[in-house]
Amino acid sequence: MDYKPPFTITNAILKYVASISEKLGKLNAVQGLENKPHLRKNNRIKSIHASLKIEANSLSLGQVRDVINGKLVLGEQKEIQEVKNAYAAYEKLSEIDPYSINDLKHYHGIMTRYLVDEAGEFRSSEEGVFSGERCIFMAPPARLVPQLMSNLFAWMKSAKDDVHPLILSSIFHYEFVFIHPFTDGNGRMARLWHTVMLAKWKPIFEYIPIESQIEKFQEEYYDAISKCHRSGSSTTFIEFMLSQIDKILDEVSAQITGDNQQLPEHIQSLLSIMEYDVAYTSKALMEKLGLNSKEGFRRNYLVPAIEMKLIRMTIPEQPKNRNQRYIKC
């Protein structure tokens, strides 16, 4: 019960906490996500896709979306099952008690169903992280895992009223990765639990795709973890995670408030008439915009939006395919 994970509160951490809190206040004021179910679902799909991609799942964002929507997807059965499992876990996010080890095991069982022999149970074997044939990190012995996890959860419960949730969740994330309590799925569970802890503090985090931000800076993510392994403190990882949360809130703010003032007027018009998860033909988009010139639509609306990755093609390898559709990202 005297266990306390080593970390230091730095000026950078305090700066990020203040910045994130301010941005959350602005987001809560507009209450935008409640009125945007397509945006909520799209962000959740982004979270699942990114978290699995970090673990080498090769399915594209569109394929992940199709699996979740019950459509037939050609791909490895293991990867398709990973998507189904992750979606089942994320859909129950609001019901999870982040301070319960039993819940942790239960949702690990859901996250790794049909994929891992010890689904929902702490590992019974030794685990390490390898780069090729070289071991770059050896996790604590399996016999110590139950006590280490018990210590971590006991500390979280005792500290949750004194340590800011933004800091507490980041510490847990790092400590969980260090302990490596399961044979597989540790990264996925660490990122899920991080989101769960933040969502208990501010429900809006249930639909903020932190995982997609981590995936963009995956090398820096692992580098921060490695630095903490060497220093014996989670401080560097806390700073990294808070910086990424601070960045993703800017993107979500733009999604909710429609703050696309820096975008060309044509692009704003195009995005305003498109809903998430809906595939449009170019003809349908032109009709919604009241346009007649195919070339003008392509030059001023379609191509710039694709280049800015604001919309995507359903058949990107064949841009001129007659069955081409366009989806808002």
Summary of the structure (lengths in Angstrom):
residues: 329
radius of gyration: 21.4
end to end distance: 46.7
largest distance: 71.6
contacts: 974
relative contact order: 0.13
helix: 62%
strand: 5%
